[in-house]
Amino acid sequence: MFVLFHITFYEEKNFQGRSYECMSDCSDMSSYLSRCQSCRVESGCFMVYERNNYMGQQFFMRRGITFYEEKNFQGRSYECMSDCSDMSSYLSRCQSCRVESGCFMVYERNNYMGQQFFMRRGEYNDMQRMMSMGMMFDNIRSCRMIPYHRGQFRMKIYERENYGGQSYEMMDDCDNIQDHYRMSDCQSCNVMDGHWLMYEQAHYKGRMMYMRPGEYRSFKDMGMSGMRFMSMRRITFYEEKNFQGRSYECMSDCSDMSSYLSRCQSCRVESGCFMVYERNNYMGQQFFMRRGEYSDMQRMMSMGMMFDNMKSCRMIPYHRGQFRMKIYERENYGGQSYEMMDDCDNIQDRHRMSDCQSCNVMDGHWLMYEQAHYKGRMMYMRPGEYRSFKDMGMSGMRFMSMRRIMESM
């Protein structure tokens, strides 16, 4: 029998002691348990209450993250909805994981020590995929849930340990503390509000560290010896115009924003570049966004957006080095072709190509436009092979101009 709602409560921590399995409302759990110290959400979403008859403080619960011993979600598994300081009690190793909802930091060692990696909703079917996304270790030993935060963000960073040296109070993202604040390093900080990611390299690259509210006198004591932190990032979407209503803060790709917002009517890009999409899973029409405030959909549509809601978004990484892309007139690399290393405002005039229906991006990140001179609908291309634009939801479109995505655009 398929059960839509299923939650199990336990009297002791770590799913120990007497348990009570629940598949519908329960106005008084004291009939089944003397207390509740842990629980596991099997399916669905629940509100739990401090007192009987749905009274007192409340807390929303749903499935979190599931770790598996083997690749492709095989072998023994461990489901986690909160912090876990030592996963070795449940699994001998972790080779794949599935994030059902929310955001998590996973750690190389027990007790939230060693190198860290940020994970959001999605399926990570093997360690190789995770490492290709920036993870720099081959097993997960502990994990921490990142709570949803509403309100302002404040953090004071210091150049030296124990709050020494130059300091700066931040309320916004920073892609390079050396360029912005003339700080050569960051070795301690005090997080007053919000949750932050700190990166070893400028432009949000390299190893990272998750910072929640608290005092951090020495990053070395956290297992981060030898690291220098140079950048921080955030983008925020809002349900209503003028940055009002429920909001969702995003620090990487998001394939389905409907899990967090019913709609998106405004957004604030703190730094970097993003593509937003008309449909889930990065499908449908697209729109390029860079640092700035987009207070309503009307403003975005006047800038070239051709849809009235955002369902998914993709972060465009900063790229250093050359740009190379080979474009083809027909699908499956057919017809006339041309290798590009620079912008082209009209492929028909420059290369005598009447259309572009497939391409191979070797280096850099590109924007392709339906019309000449970078006008009309657009499509973001990152390194990879694209045999058919029709399969990407771009049926009926002809691409006539291309440009590189650069910081100076």
Backbone torsions as a table, in degrees:
resi	resn	phi	psi	omega
1	MET	NA	133.1	177.7
2	PHE	-84.1	128.1	179.7
3	VAL	-111.2	122.5	-177.4
4	LEU	-75.9	-37.2	-178.5
5	PHE	-122.9	128.3	-175.0
6	HIS	-157.0	118.1	178.4
7	ILE	-138.9	143.0	178.7
8	THR	-122.3	128.5	179.0
9	PHE	-104.3	147.5	-178.6
10	TYR	-128.7	145.3	179.7
11	GLU	-70.8	-28.6	-176.2
12	GLU	-116.2	166.8	176.5
13	LYS	-64.5	161.3	174.7
14	ASN	57.8	33.7	174.2
15	PHE	61.5	41.1	-179.9
16	GLN	-111.4	168.4	177.3
17	GLY	78.5	-170.8	179.2
18	ARG	-59.6	148.8	-178.4
19	SER	-130.7	158.9	176.9
20	TYR	-136.1	121.8	-178.4
21	GLU	-96.9	130.0	-171.9
22	CYS	-129.4	133.4	179.1
23	MET	-126.5	11.6	176.7
24	SER	-157.3	-168.6	179.8
25	ASP	-66.0	148.9	174.9
26	CYS	-140.9	114.1	-175.0
27	SER	-82.4	-15.9	-177.6
28	ASP	-152.6	100.5	-178.4
29	MET	-81.2	-10.1	-179.2
30	SER	-65.2	-16.7	175.1
31	SER	-68.5	-21.3	-174.5
32	TYR	-113.1	-35.1	-176.7
33	LEU	-135.1	145.4	177.2
34	SER	-76.2	-25.0	176.8
35	ARG	-162.4	171.7	177.4
36	CYS	-133.7	118.6	-178.1
37	GLN	-113.3	-11.3	176.3
38	SER	-159.7	161.2	177.9
39	CYS	-155.9	160.3	179.7
40	ARG	-131.1	120.3	176.6
41	VAL	-87.2	113.7	-178.9
42	GLU	-82.0	-40.5	178.2
43	SER	-161.1	154.7	178.6
44	GLY	82.1	-173.5	-179.9
45	CYS	-126.0	146.9	-175.8
46	PHE	-138.3	152.8	165.7
47	MET	-109.1	130.2	174.9
48	VAL	-110.9	149.0	-171.4
49	TYR	-124.0	151.9	-178.8
50	GLU	-69.6	-33.8	-175.2
51	ARG	-128.7	168.7	177.5
52	ASN	-59.7	162.3	174.6
53	ASN	57.9	33.2	172.4
54	TYR	61.6	40.1	-178.4
55	MET	-111.5	165.4	177.3
56	GLY	80.3	-165.5	-178.1
57	GLN	-66.2	151.4	-174.3
58	GLN	-124.7	158.9	176.8
59	PHE	-147.2	132.0	-179.3
60	PHE	-87.1	133.3	-177.5
61	MET	-131.0	138.1	172.5
62	ARG	-150.8	175.1	-178.8
63	ARG	-61.8	148.1	-176.8
64	GLY	-111.9	-98.6	-176.1
65	ILE	-129.1	141.0	179.2
66	THR	-121.5	126.9	179.1
67	PHE	-103.6	145.7	-179.0
68	TYR	-127.7	145.1	-179.7
69	GLU	-70.0	-29.8	-175.9
70	GLU	-115.8	166.9	175.8
71	LYS	-62.8	161.2	174.5
72	ASN	56.5	34.3	173.0
73	PHE	62.1	40.3	179.8
74	GLN	-111.4	168.5	177.7
75	GLY	78.3	-169.8	179.4
76	ARG	-60.3	148.6	-179.1
77	SER	-131.2	159.4	176.6
78	TYR	-138.5	121.7	-178.9
79	GLU	-99.4	131.4	-172.8
80	CYS	-130.3	134.5	178.8
81	MET	-121.2	6.6	-179.9
82	SER	-154.2	-162.8	179.9
83	ASP	-69.4	147.0	173.8
84	CYS	-139.2	114.1	-174.1
85	SER	-82.3	-16.3	-177.2
86	ASP	-153.4	99.3	-178.6
87	MET	-79.2	-9.9	-179.0
88	SER	-65.7	-16.6	175.5
89	SER	-69.0	-21.2	-174.6
90	TYR	-113.6	-34.5	-176.3
91	LEU	-136.2	145.5	176.6
92	SER	-77.1	-24.9	176.8
93	ARG	-162.4	172.4	176.9
94	CYS	-132.6	119.8	-178.4
95	GLN	-116.2	-9.4	174.9
96	SER	-159.2	161.7	177.9
97	CYS	-157.5	158.8	-179.0
98	ARG	-130.2	118.8	177.2
99	VAL	-94.0	110.9	-177.8
100	GLU	-77.5	-39.5	-179.5
101	SER	-160.5	158.0	176.6
102	GLY	79.9	-171.5	180.0
103	CYS	-127.3	144.8	-176.9
104	PHE	-138.5	151.8	165.5
105	MET	-107.5	132.8	174.5
106	VAL	-111.0	151.2	-170.3
107	TYR	-127.0	151.5	-179.0
108	GLU	-70.4	-32.1	-175.8
109	ARG	-128.5	168.7	176.5
110	ASN	-60.7	162.3	174.4
111	ASN	58.8	31.9	173.1
112	TYR	61.9	37.5	-178.4
113	MET	-110.0	165.6	177.1
114	GLY	79.9	-163.3	-178.1
115	GLN	-67.8	154.0	-172.9
116	GLN	-129.8	160.2	178.1
117	PHE	-147.4	134.1	-178.6
118	PHE	-87.3	130.5	-179.5
119	MET	-128.0	136.0	175.7
120	ARG	-123.3	-178.5	-175.2
121	ARG	-52.0	129.0	-179.9
122	GLY	157.9	176.9	179.8
123	GLU	-111.7	129.4	-179.1
124	TYR	-120.9	92.9	-166.5
125	ASN	-81.8	-11.1	172.4
126	ASP	-159.8	163.0	-177.8
127	MET	-65.0	-30.2	179.6
128	GLN	-61.3	-41.0	179.3
129	ARG	-64.7	-43.0	-179.8
130	MET	-62.9	-40.9	-178.4
131	MET	-69.0	-32.1	176.7
132	SER	-68.3	-20.2	178.9
133	MET	-91.6	0.7	175.4
134	GLY	121.3	-7.5	176.1
135	MET	-66.9	136.0	-175.2
136	MET	-116.8	28.4	174.9
137	PHE	-147.5	162.7	-168.8
138	ASP	-112.4	14.9	174.3
139	ASN	-156.7	155.1	-179.7
140	ILE	-113.7	126.5	-176.4
141	ARG	-111.3	-25.4	178.8
142	SER	-152.4	162.0	-179.9
143	CYS	-147.1	154.7	-179.3
144	ARG	-134.1	130.9	176.3
145	MET	-78.6	137.3	177.7
146	ILE	-97.1	112.1	-177.0
147	PRO	-67.0	152.6	174.6
148	TYR	-71.3	134.2	-177.0
149	HIS	-120.4	131.3	171.5
150	ARG	-112.6	144.5	176.7
151	GLY	111.7	-167.5	-175.2
152	GLN	-76.6	164.3	176.0
153	PHE	-118.4	130.5	178.4
154	ARG	-144.3	130.8	177.6
155	MET	-149.4	136.5	175.7
156	LYS	-107.8	122.9	-178.5
157	ILE	-107.0	148.4	-177.3
158	TYR	-127.9	145.5	-176.9
159	GLU	-71.6	-29.0	-175.2
160	ARG	-124.1	168.3	175.5
161	GLU	-62.7	159.6	177.0
162	ASN	54.5	38.8	175.2
163	TYR	59.7	38.6	179.5
164	GLY	-100.7	164.4	177.6
165	GLY	75.6	-164.8	-179.5
166	GLN	-62.9	148.0	179.7
167	SER	-136.1	161.7	177.4
168	TYR	-154.8	134.4	177.2
169	GLU	-93.3	126.0	-175.5
170	MET	-111.0	142.2	172.4
171	MET	-129.7	7.7	-174.5
172	ASP	-145.9	171.1	177.3
173	ASP	-68.3	158.3	175.2
174	CYS	-144.6	119.5	-177.2
175	ASP	-87.1	-10.2	177.7
176	ASN	-163.9	104.3	-176.0
177	ILE	-70.4	-23.8	178.8
178	GLN	-70.5	-44.2	179.7
179	ASP	-70.4	-41.2	-173.6
180	HIS	-79.9	-42.0	-171.3
181	TYR	-121.0	3.7	-178.5
182	ARG	58.7	34.2	175.8
183	MET	-101.2	129.9	-177.7
184	SER	-83.4	-13.9	-175.9
185	ASP	-165.4	169.2	172.5
186	CYS	-139.6	115.3	-174.9
187	GLN	-120.5	-4.9	174.5
188	SER	-157.1	160.3	-179.5
189	CYS	-161.6	163.8	174.2
190	ASN	-128.2	113.0	179.7
191	VAL	-93.3	113.0	-179.0
192	MET	-88.8	-42.3	-176.4
193	ASP	-142.4	140.0	174.9
194	GLY	85.6	177.5	-179.8
195	HIS	-121.2	136.2	-171.2
196	TRP	-129.4	154.9	167.2
197	LEU	-113.9	131.8	176.2
198	MET	-111.6	138.5	-175.5
199	TYR	-117.6	147.6	-177.8
200	GLU	-68.4	-34.9	-177.0
201	GLN	-113.5	161.3	174.7
202	ALA	-63.4	159.9	177.7
203	HIS	62.0	32.9	170.6
204	TYR	61.2	45.8	179.3
205	LYS	-122.9	165.6	177.1
206	GLY	82.8	-168.1	180.0
207	ARG	-61.6	153.8	-175.0
208	MET	-131.8	165.4	176.4
209	MET	-143.6	132.4	179.0
210	TYR	-87.6	131.4	-179.0
211	MET	-122.8	119.0	173.7
212	ARG	-106.0	170.4	-176.6
213	PRO	-52.5	130.0	-179.2
214	GLY	156.6	177.0	179.6
215	GLU	-102.7	131.6	-178.5
216	TYR	-125.7	93.5	-174.4
217	ARG	-77.3	-24.5	-178.2
218	SER	-154.1	117.2	177.7
219	PHE	-69.7	-24.4	177.9
220	LYS	-61.2	-38.2	-179.4
221	ASP	-67.6	-14.0	179.7
222	MET	-96.6	11.8	179.5
223	GLY	83.5	17.4	-177.9
224	MET	-109.0	34.0	-179.7
225	SER	-59.9	135.8	176.8
226	GLY	86.1	-3.0	-179.2
227	MET	-93.0	144.8	171.6
228	ARG	-117.0	132.7	-178.4
229	PHE	-104.3	128.0	-170.2
230	MET	-125.3	-9.3	-176.8
231	SER	-155.4	157.6	178.7
232	MET	-144.0	152.7	-174.3
233	ARG	-148.6	154.7	174.7
234	ARG	-166.3	142.5	168.6
235	ILE	-128.9	142.9	-175.5
236	THR	-128.7	130.6	174.7
237	PHE	-106.4	147.8	-178.3
238	TYR	-129.0	145.6	179.6
239	GLU	-70.8	-30.3	-175.6
240	GLU	-115.6	167.3	175.8
241	LYS	-62.3	160.7	173.9
242	ASN	57.0	33.7	173.3
243	PHE	62.6	39.5	179.6
244	GLN	-111.4	169.4	178.0
245	GLY	77.9	-169.4	179.4
246	ARG	-59.8	147.9	-179.2
247	SER	-130.5	159.7	178.1
248	TYR	-137.9	120.7	179.4
249	GLU	-94.0	131.8	-173.1
250	CYS	-127.2	135.3	-179.7
251	MET	-120.6	4.9	178.5
252	SER	-161.3	-159.5	179.4
253	ASP	-66.3	149.0	174.3
254	CYS	-139.3	113.8	-175.0
255	SER	-82.3	-15.8	-177.6
256	ASP	-153.4	98.4	-178.5
257	MET	-79.1	-10.8	-178.9
258	SER	-66.9	-16.0	175.7
259	SER	-70.1	-20.3	-174.8
260	TYR	-114.7	-32.8	-177.5
261	LEU	-136.5	144.9	177.1
262	SER	-75.8	-25.4	176.6
263	ARG	-162.2	171.6	176.8
264	CYS	-132.9	119.0	-177.4
265	GLN	-115.6	-9.2	174.9
266	SER	-158.0	162.5	180.0
267	CYS	-159.3	153.6	-179.4
268	ARG	-125.6	115.5	177.0
269	VAL	-94.6	111.4	-176.0
270	GLU	-75.7	-37.4	177.9
271	SER	-165.5	162.1	178.1
272	GLY	80.9	-168.8	-178.2
273	CYS	-129.2	145.8	-178.5
274	PHE	-139.2	152.4	165.8
275	MET	-108.1	134.4	173.5
276	VAL	-112.1	150.0	-171.2
277	TYR	-126.1	150.8	-179.0
278	GLU	-69.1	-32.4	-175.8
279	ARG	-127.3	169.0	176.7
280	ASN	-61.6	163.4	174.0
281	ASN	58.5	32.4	173.2
282	TYR	61.3	37.6	-178.5
283	MET	-111.1	165.6	177.8
284	GLY	80.2	-164.3	-178.2
285	GLN	-66.3	153.3	-172.9
286	GLN	-129.2	159.3	178.0
287	PHE	-146.6	134.0	-177.8
288	PHE	-88.2	131.1	-179.6
289	MET	-129.1	135.4	174.8
290	ARG	-122.9	-177.2	-174.0
291	ARG	-52.2	130.6	179.6
292	GLY	157.4	176.7	178.8
293	GLU	-110.6	128.0	-179.7
294	TYR	-117.2	93.8	-167.2
295	SER	-77.4	-20.6	176.1
296	ASP	-158.6	164.4	-177.9
297	MET	-64.7	-30.9	179.7
298	GLN	-60.4	-41.5	179.0
299	ARG	-64.4	-42.8	-179.2
300	MET	-64.2	-41.3	-179.0
301	MET	-68.1	-32.2	176.7
302	SER	-68.4	-19.9	179.1
303	MET	-91.9	-0.3	176.0
304	GLY	121.1	-7.0	176.4
305	MET	-66.9	135.7	-175.5
306	MET	-116.4	27.4	174.8
307	PHE	-146.8	162.3	-168.7
308	ASP	-112.2	14.9	174.8
309	ASN	-157.7	156.1	179.0
310	MET	-114.3	132.2	-178.1
311	LYS	-114.0	-23.4	178.2
312	SER	-152.9	161.9	179.5
313	CYS	-147.3	153.8	-178.9
314	ARG	-132.7	130.6	176.6
315	MET	-78.5	135.4	178.3
316	ILE	-97.8	112.4	-177.2
317	PRO	-64.9	151.4	174.7
318	TYR	-71.2	134.0	-177.2
319	HIS	-120.4	130.1	172.3
320	ARG	-111.2	142.9	177.0
321	GLY	112.5	-166.6	-174.8
322	GLN	-77.2	163.5	175.2
323	PHE	-118.1	132.2	177.9
324	ARG	-144.5	131.4	177.0
325	MET	-149.3	135.5	175.8
326	LYS	-107.1	123.0	-178.3
327	ILE	-106.3	148.4	-178.2
328	TYR	-127.8	145.5	-176.5
329	GLU	-70.8	-28.9	-175.0
330	ARG	-125.0	169.6	175.8
331	GLU	-63.8	160.8	176.9
332	ASN	53.8	38.6	175.7
333	TYR	60.1	39.1	179.5
334	GLY	-100.4	163.9	176.9
335	GLY	76.0	-164.8	-179.5
336	GLN	-63.0	148.7	179.7
337	SER	-136.2	161.9	178.2
338	TYR	-156.2	134.8	177.4
339	GLU	-94.1	127.0	-175.6
340	MET	-111.9	143.2	173.8
341	MET	-129.8	5.1	-176.0
342	ASP	-146.5	171.8	177.6
343	ASP	-65.6	153.8	175.3
344	CYS	-140.3	119.0	-175.6
345	ASP	-87.5	-9.5	177.8
346	ASN	-164.2	104.1	-176.5
347	ILE	-71.0	-24.3	179.5
348	GLN	-70.5	-44.1	179.4
349	ASP	-70.7	-41.0	-172.8
350	ARG	-82.8	-42.0	-171.0
351	HIS	-119.7	6.0	179.5
352	ARG	57.6	36.1	176.9
353	MET	-105.8	130.4	-177.5
354	SER	-84.8	-13.2	-176.3
355	ASP	-165.7	169.4	173.1
356	CYS	-140.8	117.1	-174.9
357	GLN	-121.3	-5.1	174.8
358	SER	-157.0	160.6	-179.8
359	CYS	-161.8	164.6	174.7
360	ASN	-129.0	113.2	179.9
361	VAL	-93.1	114.2	-178.9
362	MET	-90.2	-42.4	-176.4
363	ASP	-142.1	139.9	175.1
364	GLY	84.3	178.0	-179.6
365	HIS	-121.0	137.4	-170.4
366	TRP	-129.5	156.6	168.0
367	LEU	-115.9	131.7	175.9
368	MET	-111.3	138.9	-174.9
369	TYR	-118.9	147.2	-177.9
370	GLU	-67.9	-33.3	-177.1
371	GLN	-115.3	162.8	174.8
372	ALA	-64.2	160.3	177.3
373	HIS	62.2	33.6	172.0
374	TYR	59.5	47.0	179.2
375	LYS	-123.6	163.7	178.0
376	GLY	83.5	-167.4	-179.5
377	ARG	-61.9	154.5	-174.1
378	MET	-132.8	166.0	177.0
379	MET	-144.8	133.1	178.7
380	TYR	-87.8	131.6	180.0
381	MET	-123.3	118.6	173.9
382	ARG	-104.8	170.6	-176.5
383	PRO	-53.4	129.1	-178.9
384	GLY	157.6	177.0	179.7
385	GLU	-102.4	132.7	-178.6
386	TYR	-126.8	94.0	-174.4
387	ARG	-77.6	-25.6	-178.0
388	SER	-152.9	116.9	178.0
389	PHE	-69.6	-23.7	178.0
390	LYS	-61.1	-38.8	-179.3
391	ASP	-67.8	-13.1	179.5
392	MET	-98.0	13.3	179.3
393	GLY	82.9	18.1	-177.7
394	MET	-110.3	32.7	-179.7
395	SER	-60.4	135.5	176.9
396	GLY	87.6	-4.1	-179.4
397	MET	-93.5	142.7	172.3
398	ARG	-114.4	131.6	-179.3
399	PHE	-102.8	123.8	-171.5
400	MET	-118.0	-12.0	177.6
401	SER	-147.4	152.9	-177.1
402	MET	-141.0	144.7	174.8
403	ARG	-143.0	152.4	178.5
404	ARG	-77.3	144.9	175.0
405	ILE	-90.3	110.6	-176.3
406	MET	-130.3	158.7	179.8
407	GLU	-59.9	-28.6	-175.1
408	SER	-89.5	6.6	-178.3
409	MET	-60.4	NA	NA
